[in-house]
Amino acid sequence: MAVCKVNELRGLLARNQAILGLDLGTKTIGMALSDVGYMIASPLATIPRGKFTADMAALTAVLDKHNIGALVIGLPVQMDGLEGPRAQSARSFATEVLKRRDIHIAFWDERLSTAAIQRMLTDEMDMTRKRRAEVVDKAAAAYILQGALEAMRNSPL
C-alpha cells in the first residue's frame, strides 16, 4: 500500500475498517478516529513524541485496536501554498510508517487547523489554557480528518 489521494480511500478500504487522522506536532501526535461509515471524526488520543520507534509502537497499538485501514496525515502547507520543512517532516513520517506497516496513507492540507481549534476551544467552549493544551492536538486531528471525510463524501466513487 502507499500514499494515495483522499478521494481514493473509500475504494481501497476493506469493510468495517476505520480511518485514523494524525496531527503531527513536535511534542505530540494527535489522533482522531472515523466511524466505519466515514461520516464523523472523533478525537481519540495523543501520543507523546519521542524516537520514531516508540512513536510507531504506540501508533501500531492504535491501528490494531481500532481496525484502521488508512491514515490521513495533516500536511502543514505554508500559507503561500508551498511545502516547507514541517511538510517534509510529515512526508518523511509517512515514508517511515510505510516501511513498517502495509497501510494506505493520504495527506490533508492542515493550514490553520490548530488555530481554528484553539479559537473554538477558547471562544465557544471557554476552556482554560491548561485544558486546551491537553485536547488541542487530538481535536486538530479530528478537524483534519473531518475535512478529509467530507471530501471523500463529495467526490465521485
MIPA-489189 format. One record per atom (N, C-alpha, C): residue in three letters; x, y, z. Coordinates in steps of 0.05 Angstrom, whole numbers, padded with zeros to 5 digits, always signed. Example, Ala and Ser with C-alpha at 12.3 -4.5 7.8 and 13.67 -1.06 7.14 Angstrom:
2
Ala+00264-00114+00156/Ala+00246-00090+00156/Ala+00264-00066+00156/Ser+00257-00045+00142/Ser+00273-00021+00143/Ser+00258+00001+00157/
***
This chain:
157
Met+00017-00023+00000/Met+00000+00000+00000/Met+00018+00025+00000/Ala+00006+00047-00006/Ala+00023+00070-00009/Ala+00007+00096-00005/Val+00020+00118-00011/Val+00007+00144-00009/Val-00013+00146-00032/Cys-00037+00156-00025/Cys-00058+00159-00046/Cys-00072+00185-00040/Lys-00092+00192-00057/Lys-00108+00216-00053/Lys-00132+00209-00035/Val-00141+00229-00020/Val-00163+00225-00002/Val-00187+00213-00016/Asn-00193+00223-00040/Asn-00217+00213-00053/Asn-00215+00184-00063/Glu-00192+00172-00061/Glu-00188+00144-00069/Glu-00191+00125-00045/Leu-00191+00136-00021/Leu-00191+00118+00003/Leu-00215+00100+00005/Arg-00239+00110+00000/Arg-00262+00093+00004/Arg-00261+00067-00012/Gly-00251+00069-00036/Gly-00249+00045-00053/Gly-00226+00026-00045/Leu-00208+00035-00028/Leu-00185+00019-00020/Leu-00189+00005+00006/Leu-00209+00014+00022/Leu-00212+00002+00048/Leu-00230-00022+00048/Ala-00223-00041+00066/Ala-00240-00065+00069/Ala-00264-00057+00087/Arg-00284-00074+00086/Arg-00308-00070+00102/Arg-00301-00068+00131/Asn-00314-00049+00145/Asn-00311-00044+00173/Asn-00283-00034+00182/Gln-00268-00023+00163/Gln-00243-00011+00170/Gln-00248+00019+00175/Ala-00234+00030+00195/Ala-00236+00058+00201/Ala-00212+00073+00190/Ile-00213+00099+00192/Ile-00190+00116+00184/Ile-00180+00131+00208/Leu-00154+00132+00211/Leu-00142+00147+00233/Leu-00130+00173+00223/Gly-00138+00195+00234/Gly-00127+00221+00227/Gly-00104+00228+00246/Leu-00083+00239+00235/Leu-00060+00246+00252/Leu-00052+00275+00248/Asp-00048+00289+00271/Asp-00037+00316+00271/Asp-00009+00313+00283/Leu+00012+00315+00267/Leu+00039+00311+00275/Leu+00051+00336+00287/Gly+00051+00338+00313/Gly+00063+00361+00326/Gly+00092+00355+00333/Thr+00106+00374+00344/Thr+00134+00370+00352/Thr+00135+00356+00378/Lys+00115+00359+00396/Lys+00115+00347+00422/Lys+00096+00323+00424/Thr+00074+00323+00409/Thr+00055+00302+00409/Thr+00044+00295+00381/Ile+00032+00272+00379/Ile+00017+00265+00355/Ile-00012+00263+00363/Gly-00029+00281+00353/Gly-00057+00280+00358/Gly-00070+00259+00340/Met-00089+00244+00351/Met-00102+00223+00335/Met-00133+00227+00337/Ala-00146+00221+00314/Ala-00175+00221+00313/Ala-00183+00197+00297/Leu-00207+00187+00303/Leu-00217+00162+00292/Leu-00243+00167+00276/Ser-00245+00155+00253/Ser-00270+00157+00238/Ser-00288+00134+00246/Asp-00314+00137+00241/Asp-00332+00114+00242/Asp-00328+00098+00217/Val-00339+00074+00216/Val-00335+00057+00192/Val-00353+00066+00168/Gly-00371+00084+00173/Gly-00386+00096+00151/Gly-00373+00121+00139/Tyr-00351+00129+00151/Tyr-00335+00152+00142/Tyr-00351+00178+00142/Met-00366+00182+00164/Met-00383+00206+00166/Met-00371+00225+00188/Ile-00362+00214+00210/Ile-00354+00230+00233/Ile-00326+00224+00242/Ala-00311+00244+00248/Ala-00285+00242+00260/Ala-00287+00249+00289/Ser-00277+00232+00307/Ser-00277+00237+00335/Ser-00249+00238+00347/Pro-00243+00258+00363/Pro-00217+00259+00376/Pro-00212+00233+00392/Leu-00188+00222+00390/Leu-00182+00197+00403/Leu-00162+00200+00426/Ala-00138+00207+00420/Ala-00117+00208+00440/Ala-00093+00223+00429/Thr-00073+00227+00446/Thr-00047+00237+00436/Thr-00025+00219+00445/Ile-00005+00218+00428/Ile+00019+00203+00434/Ile+00042+00223+00439/Pro+00056+00221+00461/Pro+00079+00239+00465/Pro+00100+00232+00445/Arg+00111+00252+00431/Arg+00132+00247+00411/Arg+00158+00239+00425/Gly+00171+00219+00413/Gly+00197+00211+00422/Gly+00213+00202+00397/Lys+00228+00181+00400/Lys+00242+00169+00377/Lys+00221+00156+00360/Phe+00226+00154+00334/Phe+00206+00143+00316/Phe+00197+00115+00324/Thr+00216+00098+00334/Thr+00210+00071+00341/Thr+00188+00070+00363/Ala+00190+00088+00382/Ala+00170+00089+00404/Ala+00143+00100+00393/Asp+00145+00121+00376/Asp+00121+00132+00363/Asp+00106+00110+00347/Met+00121+00095+00332/Met+00110+00074+00315/Met+00098+00052+00332/Ala+00110+00045+00354/Ala+00099+00024+00371/Ala+00072+00032+00382/Ala+00070+00057+00391/Ala+00045+00068+00402/Ala+00024+00069+00379/Leu+00032+00078+00356/Leu+00014+00080+00333/Leu+00004+00053+00325/Thr+00022+00033+00324/Thr+00014+00006+00317/Thr-00007-00006+00335/Ala-00004+00000+00361/Ala-00024-00010+00380/Ala-00052+00002+00374/Val-00053+00027+00367/Val-00078+00040+00360/Val-00089+00029+00333/Leu-00071+00025+00314/Leu-00080+00014+00288/Leu-00093-00013+00291/Asp-00081-00030+00308/Asp-00091-00057+00312/Asp-00117-00057+00328/Lys-00117-00041+00349/Lys-00141-00040+00366/Lys-00166-00030+00352/His-00163-00012+00333/His-00186+00001+00321/His-00191-00008+00292/Asn-00177-00029+00283/Asn-00181-00039+00255/Asn-00178-00016+00235/Ile-00155-00003+00235/Ile-00150+00020+00218/Ile-00140+00011+00191/Gly-00153+00021+00170/Gly-00145+00013+00142/Gly-00129+00035+00128/Ala-00130+00060+00139/Ala-00116+00082+00126/Ala-00110+00104+00146/Leu-00090+00119+00140/Leu-00083+00143+00156/Leu-00088+00168+00138/Val-00098+00189+00151/Val-00099+00215+00138/Val-00081+00232+00156/Ile-00059+00241+00144/Ile-00039+00256+00158/Ile-00041+00286+00150/Gly-00043+00303+00170/Gly-00044+00331+00165/Gly-00018+00341+00153/Leu-00020+00355+00131/Leu+00004+00365+00117/Leu+00005+00395+00122/Pro+00025+00404+00137/Pro+00027+00433+00144/Pro+00038+00449+00121/Val+00021+00455+00102/Val+00029+00471+00079/Val+00031+00500+00088/Gln+00050+00515+00078/Gln+00053+00543+00085/Gln+00030+00559+00073/Met+00026+00583+00084/Met+00003+00600+00074/Met+00005+00606+00045/Asp+00030+00607+00033/Asp+00033+00612+00005/Asp+00029+00587-00012/Gly+00022+00565+00000/Gly+00017+00540-00014/Gly+00041+00523-00018/Leu+00065+00533-00010/Leu+00089+00517-00013/Leu+00093+00498+00011/Glu+00108+00477+00006/Glu+00114+00459+00028/Glu+00142+00465+00039/Gly+00142+00470+00065/Gly+00167+00476+00079/Gly+00177+00452+00094/Pro+00195+00457+00113/Pro+00207+00435+00129/Pro+00187+00419+00144/Arg+00166+00431+00155/Arg+00146+00416+00170/Arg+00130+00397+00152/Ala+00124+00405+00128/Ala+00111+00388+00109/Ala+00129+00364+00101/Gln+00154+00371+00097/Gln+00173+00349+00090/Gln+00176+00330+00113/Ser+00175+00339+00138/Ser+00176+00322+00161/Ser+00151+00303+00162/Ala+00128+00313+00155/Ala+00104+00297+00154/Ala+00106+00276+00132/Arg+00117+00283+00109/Arg+00121+00264+00087/Arg+00141+00242+00095/Ser+00163+00251+00110/Ser+00183+00231+00119/Ser+00171+00212+00139/Phe+00153+00222+00157/Phe+00140+00206+00176/Phe+00124+00184+00161/Ala+00108+00192+00141/Ala+00092+00174+00125/Ala+00110+00152+00112/Thr+00132+00160+00101/Thr+00151+00142+00088/Thr+00160+00121+00108/Glu+00167+00130+00132/Glu+00176+00111+00153/Glu+00154+00092+00162/Val+00130+00102+00164/Val+00107+00085+00171/Val+00104+00063+00150/Leu+00105+00071+00124/Leu+00101+00052+00102/Leu+00123+00031+00101/Lys+00147+00037+00112/Lys+00168+00017+00113/Lys+00162-00005+00133/Arg+00144+00002+00152/Arg+00139-00016+00175/Arg+00110-00027+00175/Arg+00093-00015+00159/Arg+00064-00023+00160/Arg+00052-00022+00132/Asp+00036-00041+00125/Asp+00022-00042+00100/Asp-00005-00027+00104/Ile-00006-00002+00097/Ile-00029+00014+00102/Ile-00031+00036+00081/His-00055+00046+00076/His-00059+00068+00057/His-00055+00094+00073/Ile-00042+00114+00060/Ile-00038+00140+00073/Ile-00046+00161+00053/Ala-00061+00181+00063/Ala-00068+00204+00047/Ala-00060+00229+00064/Phe-00054+00250+00050/Phe-00047+00275+00064/Phe-00071+00294+00061/Trp-00074+00312+00081/Trp-00095+00332+00080/Trp-00083+00359+00089/Asp-00087+00379+00073/Asp-00077+00406+00079/Asp-00088+00415+00106/Glu-00071+00419+00125/Glu-00080+00427+00152/Glu-00076+00456+00158/Arg-00072+00473+00138/Arg-00068+00501+00144/Arg-00089+00512+00163/Leu-00079+00524+00184/Leu-00096+00538+00204/Leu-00114+00519+00221/Ser-00110+00493+00219/Ser-00127+00475+00234/Ser-00123+00479+00264/Thr-00099+00480+00273/Thr-00094+00484+00302/Thr-00104+00511+00311/Ala-00101+00532+00295/Ala-00111+00558+00302/Ala-00141+00558+00304/Ala-00154+00544+00286/Ala-00184+00543+00286/Ala-00193+00528+00311/Ile-00180+00507+00318/Ile-00187+00491+00342/Ile-00183+00508+00367/Gln-00160+00521+00369/Gln-00154+00537+00393/Gln-00175+00560+00396/Arg-00182+00572+00374/Arg-00203+00593+00375/Arg-00230+00582+00384/Met-00237+00558+00374/Met-00262+00546+00382/Met-00261+00538+00412/Leu-00239+00527+00421/Leu-00238+00519+00449/Leu-00238+00543+00468/Thr-00227+00565+00459/Thr-00226+00589+00475/Thr-00253+00604+00474/Asp-00262+00609+00450/Asp-00286+00626+00447/Asp-00312+00611+00453/Glu-00315+00588+00442/Glu-00341+00574+00444/Glu-00343+00556+00469/Met-00321+00545+00477/Met-00322+00527+00500/Met-00310+00538+00525/Asp-00298+00562+00523/Asp-00287+00576+00546/Asp-00269+00558+00563/Met-00251+00544+00549/Met-00232+00526+00563/Met-00208+00541+00574/Thr-00198+00532+00596/Thr-00173+00543+00607/Thr-00150+00536+00588/Arg-00128+00551+00591/Arg-00104+00546+00574/Arg-00093+00518+00579/Lys-00093+00509+00604/Lys-00083+00483+00611/Lys-00100+00461+00598/Arg-00126+00463+00600/Arg-00144+00443+00588/Arg-00142+00443+00558/Arg-00139+00467+00546/Arg-00136+00469+00516/Arg-00111+00454+00508/Ala-00090+00457+00522/Ala-00064+00443+00515/Ala-00068+00413+00515/Glu-00085+00403+00533/Glu-00090+00374+00535/Glu-00106+00363+00511/Val-00123+00380+00500/Val-00141+00369+00479/Val-00136+00380+00451/Val-00119+00400+00448/Val-00117+00414+00422/Val-00106+00395+00400/Asp-00087+00378+00406/Asp-00075+00362+00385/Asp-00095+00341+00374/Lys-00109+00327+00392/Lys-00128+00307+00383/Lys-00153+00321+00370/Ala-00160+00345+00379/Ala-00182+00359+00367/Ala-00173+00369+00339/Ala-00148+00377+00336/Ala-00138+00385+00309/Ala-00138+00361+00291/Ala-00130+00338+00301/Ala-00131+00313+00285/Ala-00160+00308+00275/Ala-00179+00312+00293/Ala-00207+00308+00285/Ala-00216+00328+00264/Tyr-00207+00352+00266/Tyr-00213+00374+00247/Tyr-00201+00366+00219/Ile-00177+00357+00219/Ile-00163+00348+00194/Ile-00178+00324+00182/Leu-00184+00304+00199/Leu-00197+00280+00189/Leu-00226+00286+00179/Gln-00240+00304+00193/Gln-00267+00311+00184/Gln-00267+00324+00157/Gly-00247+00341+00152/Gly-00245+00353+00126/Gly-00240+00333+00104/Ala-00223+00313+00110/Ala-00218+00292+00091/Ala-00243+00274+00086/Leu-00258+00268+00107/Leu-00282+00252+00105/Leu-00303+00267+00087/Glu-00305+00293+00091/Glu-00324+00308+00075/Glu-00316+00309+00046/Ala-00290+00310+00041/Ala-00280+00309+00013/Ala-00286+00282+00001/Met-00283+00261+00017/Met-00289+00234+00007/Met-00318+00231-00001/Arg-00336+00242+00016/Arg-00364+00240+00010/Arg-00372+00256-00014/Asn-00358+00278-00019/Asn-00365+00296-00041/Asn-00352+00289-00068/Ser-00336+00268-00068/Ser-00322+00261-00093/Ser-00336+00236-00104/Pro-00337+00234-00131/Pro-00349+00210-00143/Pro-00333+00185-00137/Leu-00348+00163-00135/Leu-00334+00137-00128/Leu-00319+00127-00151/
***
